[in-house]
Amino acid sequence: MVTNSKEGLLVNEHREKVIEMLKKAMAMEIQSAHQYMDQHFELDNQDFGELAKNVKLIAIDEMRHAEALGERIKELGGEPTSALAGSIVKGQEFKEIFPFDAKEEEEAIRAYTEFAKLCREYGDTISANLFEEMIEHEQEHYNYFSNVDQHIQNLGEAYLAQLAGTSADTGKPKGFVVKD
């Protein structure tokens, strides 16, 4: 049996598989949002406001991704998750944060690429498109984290001195990639 057009051409036999992929991705996004908010507070406490601000904006993007995934899960008749995909790493050294986050984003890109491919195979273009949009955002996050890490490695104290004492204010609520 085929579902209605709001749900794409998803065949019922694949519905549960798609819902499970969406739930896994939602748990990944919730975990990332928690991780990045923890880092935001840590960076702000260390007086690196500009870095703290951008990590917070990326956390907001991840929360929006989780929301979109949850809505899609509901459309397919599933129950959105509130679980984390893993544990939050607390107390990271400053120089560990950005390579850690780049790796997390890289893993998300790999997973979502596979999920998008499977959704297309299952006939669910709506979920596939959602994953593909998220991949674009995760790539921008990866680029940011990777660039900051490279600047810290290559420029060291000179780069950090420029960021010390900067504001962590994000102004009106918005995301790093997703704008209101």
KAPEQUI-V13913 format. One line per field, one symbol per residue. burial: + if it has 9 or more other C-alpha atoms within 8 Angstrom, else -. A space follows every 10 residues. Layout:
burial->???
This chain:
burial->--+---++++ ++-++--++- ++++++++++ ++++++++++ ++++--++++ ++++++++++ +++-+++-++ ++++-+---+ ---++----- ------+++- ++++++-++- -++-++++++ -++++-++++ ++-++-++++ +++-++-++- ++---+--++ --++-+-+-- ---+++----
